[in-house]
Amino acid sequence: MTGPTEPARPLRYHWSLSSVDDTLRRSRAYDTLGGVPDLDQHIAFSRLAERYGIDSLLVAIGSGRPEPYSWATALGRATERIRFLCAIRTGLSAPAYFVQQVNTVSALIGGRICLNVVTGHSRENRIYGDFLDHGERYDRSDEFWTICHALWRRDGPITFGGRYYQVEDARLNTPFVCPDRDRPEIFFAGSSTQAVAQAAVHADCLFQMAKPPAEIAPVVAALAPSGVEVGMQVSMMARPTREEAVRAAVEMVAGLGESSRQVHRDLRRGSDSNAYTSVYALADDESYWATPYLWTGAVPVLGAPAGALVGGPGEIADAICQYRTVGVSNFMFVGWPDFETLEFFAQEIMPIVRRREAAAGLSPAPAAR
């Protein structure tokens, strides 16, 4: 069996739609953000990502965003191959209804739906009527996914009695419609011990927020016995040279003042997400370089997802390969800005990484299913 320092398959790349039409979106207070992005822009980006072989596009969840499953269906009907990684916060829907919802989307877009599982922030969850604390959310999530997996396995009428969910003789006649899977691929996100333990049971991959490779290696080791992959969500500022990339990154956030910093001080104080608070803590080092390529200078004004790989093609390819050596097999990118960064990544960085993978005897990763 391949060990955690030698991934058995080529890397897969995913991209977030979160800021496709608004790079500095997260610099503003969340309750001021519009909840309906430019659909034509998202369709254009989806087609571009499909052209370049991106595996899936993240459709995030939150009160300042569209409902992800409806949005993914619209994008899926406008594309042919790329998948849509729809965010789910357990507790906002009953498990049987949720499975039926996902299965219906699969029928509409040919099975091109996968799931991004987040337990959320306590403050954001309360908007939806969910007042459980961090640990209780994970306890509930375990029950939720136990029922969901049983429905996808089509175990027959399912009766389950838990603390948070009870179902009796549950069955669905709406199957998951996909040529090569009987359920969606499931990507958990989280850094807590509960997230790691639950991913080992219910997930295919666990995404980490941006952090140095040495901090991700123990997560890879913990999940290796279960065969669950590990990915990393990270922003990217890529330019022809490192000097240009660093200058562009600094200039991008230079005009964001105290109001943006206050947005994220408030978010940090109100969050019980281990993943988010760990990245905010990483940015407390005012050198803002967690490694020679991992920059946290945008985190105080754009939030935890703004931990970023910054550099030229060679530096970013080196960084990706360093993460790969500790077992990271999936990357979820946010581009600064997205259209230009995706094209630069696909044309200048991916070929370097693919050559190194070929030299290691790995076949190119398949195109999005």
Secondary structure per residue as TSV (DSSP state, phi and psi in degrees):
chain	resnum	aa	ss	phi	psi
A	1	M	-	360.0	136.0
A	2	T	-	-67.3	135.4
A	3	G	-	-81.8	173.5
A	4	P	T	-66.5	-19.0
A	5	T	T	-93.6	6.2
A	6	E	S	-141.4	80.1
A	7	P	-	-56.0	140.9
A	8	A	S	-84.9	-10.5
A	9	R	S	-132.1	158.2
A	10	P	-	-61.7	158.2
A	11	L	-	-66.6	148.4
A	12	R	E	-115.1	143.8
A	13	Y	E	-118.4	135.4
A	14	H	E	-125.1	161.8
A	15	W	E	-139.7	143.8
A	16	S	E	-90.6	136.8
A	17	L	-	-85.5	1.5
A	18	S	T	-57.9	-34.7
A	19	S	T	-127.8	26.0
A	20	V	T	-57.5	-39.5
A	21	D	T	-104.4	11.4
A	22	D	-	-165.8	86.3
A	23	T	T	-58.1	-38.4
A	24	L	T	-98.1	22.3
A	25	R	G	-50.6	-43.9
A	26	R	G	-76.0	0.2
A	27	S	G	-80.7	-10.1
A	28	R	S	-106.4	156.5
A	29	A	-	-58.4	136.6
A	30	Y	G	-61.6	-35.0
A	31	D	G	-75.6	-1.4
A	32	T	G	-100.2	-4.9
A	33	L	S	-82.1	138.9
A	34	G	-	-70.5	144.3
A	35	G	S	-98.3	4.1
A	36	V	-	-126.8	101.9
A	37	P	-	-67.7	176.3
A	38	D	-	-76.5	108.0
A	39	L	H	-61.3	-40.1
A	40	D	H	-62.8	-38.2
A	41	Q	H	-64.2	-42.2
A	42	H	H	-67.2	-37.0
A	43	I	H	-64.9	-45.3
A	44	A	H	-60.8	-42.1
A	45	F	H	-67.9	-39.4
A	46	S	H	-60.4	-41.7
A	47	R	H	-68.4	-36.6
A	48	L	H	-66.0	-45.2
A	49	A	H	-62.7	-39.0
A	50	E	H	-61.5	-43.9
A	51	R	H	-58.3	-37.5
A	52	Y	T	-93.3	8.8
A	53	G	T	79.2	21.5
A	54	I	-	-65.8	138.3
A	55	D	-	-70.7	-48.7
A	56	S	E	-153.4	161.8
A	57	L	E	-117.5	129.0
A	58	L	E	-76.4	126.5
A	59	V	E	-109.5	102.1
A	60	A	-	-76.1	168.5
A	61	I	-	-121.1	148.2
A	62	G	S	159.0	165.6
A	63	S	T	-70.3	-15.6
A	64	G	T	-101.6	22.5
A	65	R	S	-137.0	165.1
A	66	P	-	-72.9	160.8
A	67	E	-	-63.6	124.4
A	68	P	H	-66.7	-32.3
A	69	Y	H	-76.6	-37.2
A	70	S	H	-65.6	-43.7
A	71	W	H	-64.4	-43.4
A	72	A	H	-63.3	-36.0
A	73	T	H	-63.9	-43.2
A	74	A	H	-61.7	-43.0
A	75	L	H	-69.6	-37.9
A	76	G	H	-64.5	-35.2
A	77	R	H	-71.5	-16.6
A	78	A	T	-99.9	2.4
A	79	T	-	-131.2	178.4
A	80	E	S	-122.0	-36.4
A	81	R	S	-124.8	-34.5
A	82	I	-	-67.1	147.2
A	83	R	E	-96.0	163.8
A	84	F	E	-123.5	122.2
A	85	L	E	-94.1	94.1
A	86	C	E	-87.4	129.6
A	87	A	E	-75.9	145.2
A	88	I	E	-137.7	129.4
A	89	R	-	-107.3	110.2
A	90	T	T	-60.3	142.4
A	91	G	T	108.8	-16.4
A	92	L	S	-93.5	-7.0
A	93	S	S	-153.5	149.7
A	94	A	-	-72.4	144.0
A	95	P	H	-59.3	-43.1
A	96	A	H	-64.9	-42.0
A	97	Y	H	-65.3	-39.7
A	98	F	H	-61.4	-46.5
A	99	V	H	-60.0	-41.4
A	100	Q	H	-62.7	-39.4
A	101	Q	H	-62.7	-48.7
A	102	V	H	-62.9	-43.9
A	103	N	H	-63.2	-35.8
A	104	T	H	-66.0	-43.2
A	105	V	H	-60.3	-40.3
A	106	S	H	-59.8	-37.4
A	107	A	H	-68.1	-30.5
A	108	L	H	-81.6	-27.6
A	109	I	H	-126.3	25.3
A	110	G	T	69.0	34.1
A	111	G	T	78.8	9.8
A	112	R	-	-88.1	50.7
A	113	I	E	-129.0	134.3
A	114	C	E	-132.6	172.8
A	115	L	E	-124.0	137.2
A	116	N	E	-111.9	109.1
A	117	V	E	-95.6	119.5
A	118	V	-	-127.6	139.1
A	119	T	-	-82.4	-17.8
A	120	G	-	84.3	175.6
A	121	H	-	-95.4	145.1
A	122	S	H	-59.4	-39.6
A	123	R	H	-67.1	-44.9
A	124	E	H	-65.9	-39.8
A	125	N	H	-61.2	-31.9
A	126	R	H	-65.5	-23.8
A	127	I	H	-58.7	-35.0
A	128	Y	T	-92.9	6.0
A	129	G	T	88.1	16.3
A	130	D	-	-105.4	112.3
A	131	F	-	-113.2	15.2
A	132	L	-	-72.8	151.4
A	133	D	-	-83.3	178.5
A	134	H	H	-54.7	-52.1
A	135	G	H	-65.1	-40.3
A	136	E	H	-65.9	-34.3
A	137	R	H	-62.9	-37.9
A	138	Y	H	-71.1	-37.0
A	139	D	H	-61.3	-43.7
A	140	R	H	-65.2	-41.2
A	141	S	H	-59.8	-38.3
A	142	D	H	-60.7	-43.5
A	143	E	H	-65.2	-42.8
A	144	F	H	-56.5	-50.9
A	145	W	H	-74.7	-26.7
A	146	T	H	-60.7	-44.0
A	147	I	H	-69.2	-44.3
A	148	C	H	-59.0	-47.0
A	149	H	H	-63.4	-37.9
A	150	A	H	-63.0	-38.2
A	151	L	H	-69.1	-40.3
A	152	W	H	-67.9	-32.2
A	153	R	H	-73.8	-13.0
A	154	R	T	56.5	52.0
A	155	D	-	-68.5	-3.8
A	156	G	S	103.0	-175.0
A	157	P	S	-55.0	127.2
A	158	I	E	-110.3	126.7
A	159	T	E	-118.2	127.8
A	160	F	E	-142.4	131.5
A	161	G	E	-124.5	103.6
A	162	G	-	-119.9	-174.1
A	163	R	S	-72.7	-35.6
A	164	Y	S	-106.2	-27.8
A	165	Y	-	-134.2	141.0
A	166	Q	E	-134.8	130.6
A	167	V	E	-132.1	151.2
A	168	E	E	-131.3	122.9
A	169	D	E	51.1	44.3
A	170	A	E	-75.5	132.2
A	171	R	-	-151.9	154.7
A	172	L	-	-131.3	134.2
A	173	N	S	-97.4	8.8
A	174	T	S	-102.8	101.8
A	175	P	-	-80.0	166.5
A	176	F	-	-77.9	119.4
A	177	V	-	-101.1	107.8
A	178	C	-	-159.3	140.6
A	179	P	S	-68.9	-22.1
A	180	D	S	-134.3	12.0
A	181	R	-	-144.8	152.3
A	182	D	S	-106.3	6.0
A	183	R	S	-158.6	162.9
A	184	P	-	-72.2	151.6
A	185	E	-	-69.3	139.8
A	186	I	E	-119.4	121.3
A	187	F	E	-111.9	109.4
A	188	F	E	-78.8	159.9
A	189	A	E	-135.0	130.8
A	190	G	-	161.5	158.9
A	191	S	-	-121.3	-7.7
A	192	S	S	-74.4	165.1
A	193	T	H	-62.6	-33.3
A	194	Q	H	-65.2	-39.9
A	195	A	H	-62.7	-43.8
A	196	V	H	-65.0	-45.9
A	197	A	H	-63.7	-40.7
A	198	Q	H	-73.6	-35.3
A	199	A	H	-60.6	-37.5
A	200	A	H	-60.4	-26.7
A	201	V	H	-94.9	-39.5
A	202	H	H	-115.7	-12.0
A	203	A	-	-111.9	166.9
A	204	D	S	-99.8	-25.6
A	205	C	E	-154.2	147.4
A	206	L	E	-117.6	118.6
A	207	F	E	-84.9	137.1
A	208	Q	E	-108.2	150.4
A	209	M	E	-72.1	167.2
A	210	A	S	-60.1	127.4
A	211	K	-	-158.5	163.7
A	212	P	-	-61.8	152.4
A	213	P	H	-54.0	-37.9
A	214	A	H	-63.6	-24.3
A	215	E	H	-85.5	-17.7
A	216	I	H	-89.9	-28.3
A	217	A	H	-53.6	-42.2
A	218	P	H	-64.1	-31.7
A	219	V	H	-67.5	-42.5
A	220	V	H	-58.7	-45.4
A	221	A	H	-63.2	-39.1
A	222	A	H	-66.6	-32.9
A	223	L	H	-93.4	-13.0
A	224	A	G	-55.0	-43.3
A	225	P	G	-60.8	-27.6
A	226	S	G	-89.7	-7.5
A	227	G	T	77.5	10.7
A	228	V	-	-81.8	131.5
A	229	E	E	-76.5	166.8
A	230	V	E	-127.0	134.1
A	231	G	E	-123.7	173.9
A	232	M	E	-136.0	134.2
A	233	Q	E	-96.4	125.5
A	234	V	E	-155.3	145.0
A	235	S	E	-83.1	169.8
A	236	M	E	-145.6	130.9
A	237	M	E	-120.0	103.1
A	238	A	E	-117.7	130.1
A	239	R	-	-138.8	170.9
A	240	P	S	-57.6	-29.1
A	241	T	S	-132.8	160.2
A	242	R	H	-61.1	-41.4
A	243	E	H	-60.4	-43.2
A	244	E	H	-64.6	-40.0
A	245	A	H	-66.0	-44.6
A	246	V	H	-64.0	-43.0
A	247	R	H	-62.6	-43.5
A	248	A	H	-64.6	-38.4
A	249	A	H	-64.9	-45.2
A	250	V	H	-65.5	-42.2
A	251	E	H	-65.8	-34.6
A	252	M	H	-59.7	-40.0
A	253	V	H	-97.5	-4.7
A	254	A	H	-62.1	-33.4
A	255	G	T	-86.1	0.2
A	256	L	-	-91.9	117.2
A	257	G	-	-100.6	-150.3
A	258	E	H	-63.5	-33.0
A	259	S	H	-62.7	-38.2
A	260	S	H	-68.7	-39.8
A	261	R	H	-63.4	-38.2
A	262	Q	H	-67.1	-37.3
A	263	V	H	-53.0	-45.0
A	264	H	H	-86.9	-22.5
A	265	R	H	-64.4	-41.9
A	266	D	H	-66.0	-42.1
A	267	L	H	-64.1	-40.6
A	268	R	H	-62.7	-44.3
A	269	R	H	-65.8	-34.3
A	270	G	H	-91.3	0.0
A	271	S	-	-98.7	137.5
A	272	D	-	-111.3	23.2
A	273	S	-	-84.4	117.4
A	274	N	H	-60.7	-37.5
A	275	A	H	-62.4	-46.7
A	276	Y	H	-68.4	-48.4
A	277	T	H	-64.8	-29.2
A	278	S	H	-68.5	-35.6
A	279	V	H	-74.3	-39.2
A	280	Y	H	-57.2	-41.7
A	281	A	H	-65.0	-36.9
A	282	L	H	-61.3	-34.1
A	283	A	T	-80.1	-3.1
A	284	D	T	-67.4	-23.5
A	285	D	S	-74.4	108.6
A	286	E	T	-75.0	1.7
A	287	S	T	-70.6	-25.5
A	288	Y	-	64.8	15.0
A	289	W	B	-119.2	102.9
A	290	A	S	-74.5	-30.0
A	291	T	S	-143.8	175.2
A	292	P	S	-61.5	-13.8
A	293	Y	S	-123.3	-12.7
A	294	L	E	-100.4	110.8
A	295	W	E	-108.0	133.2
A	296	T	-	-113.4	14.2
A	297	G	T	-65.2	-21.0
A	298	A	T	-91.8	-11.3
A	299	V	H	-59.9	-43.7
A	300	P	H	-62.9	-19.8
A	301	V	H	-116.9	-15.2
A	302	L	H	-122.6	-5.4
A	303	G	-	94.6	177.3
A	304	A	G	-57.8	-36.9
A	305	P	G	-65.5	-5.4
A	306	A	G	-91.1	5.8
A	307	G	-	-59.0	128.6
A	308	A	E	-136.4	145.4
A	309	L	E	-82.6	125.3
A	310	V	E	-128.3	126.8
A	311	G	E	162.1	-174.4
A	312	G	-	-84.4	178.6
A	313	P	H	-54.9	-43.5
A	314	G	H	-66.0	-43.4
A	315	E	H	-64.9	-41.8
A	316	I	H	-71.5	-37.9
A	317	A	H	-61.7	-42.0
A	318	D	H	-59.9	-43.9
A	319	A	H	-61.7	-47.2
A	320	I	H	-58.3	-42.8
A	321	C	H	-69.7	-31.5
A	322	Q	H	-65.4	-41.7
A	323	Y	H	-64.4	-37.0
A	324	R	H	-62.2	-37.1
A	325	T	H	-66.5	-22.8
A	326	V	T	-93.6	0.4
A	327	G	T	112.7	3.1
A	328	V	E	-72.2	127.8
A	329	S	E	-118.6	-8.9
A	330	N	E	-135.1	142.0
A	331	F	E	-125.6	133.6
A	332	M	E	-111.4	115.5
A	333	F	E	-105.4	148.7
A	334	V	E	-117.0	129.7
A	335	G	E	-100.3	147.7
A	336	W	T	-118.3	92.6
A	337	P	T	-83.8	172.2
A	338	D	H	-71.2	-49.7
A	339	F	H	-58.6	-53.0
A	340	E	H	-64.8	-39.1
A	341	T	H	-69.5	-39.9
A	342	L	H	-59.9	-45.9
A	343	E	H	-64.0	-42.8
A	344	F	H	-64.1	-42.7
A	345	F	I	-60.7	-47.5
A	346	A	I	-67.5	-35.2
A	347	Q	I	-89.1	-30.6
A	348	E	I	-112.6	-30.6
A	349	I	I	-103.0	-47.5
A	350	M	H	-54.7	-41.6
A	351	P	H	-60.8	-35.2
A	352	I	H	-64.3	-46.5
A	353	V	H	-65.2	-40.8
A	354	R	H	-64.0	-38.4
A	355	R	H	-61.9	-39.5
A	356	R	H	-69.4	-36.9
A	357	E	H	-65.7	-41.0
A	358	A	H	-62.7	-39.3
A	359	A	H	-64.1	-27.2
A	360	A	T	-87.7	3.1
A	361	G	T	84.9	16.7
A	362	L	-	-98.3	134.3
A	363	S	-	-71.9	155.9
A	364	P	-	-57.9	146.2
A	365	A	-	-63.5	143.2
A	366	P	-	-65.9	154.1
A	367	A	-	-66.4	162.4
A	368	A	-	-54.0	138.0
A	369	R	-	-86.1	360.0
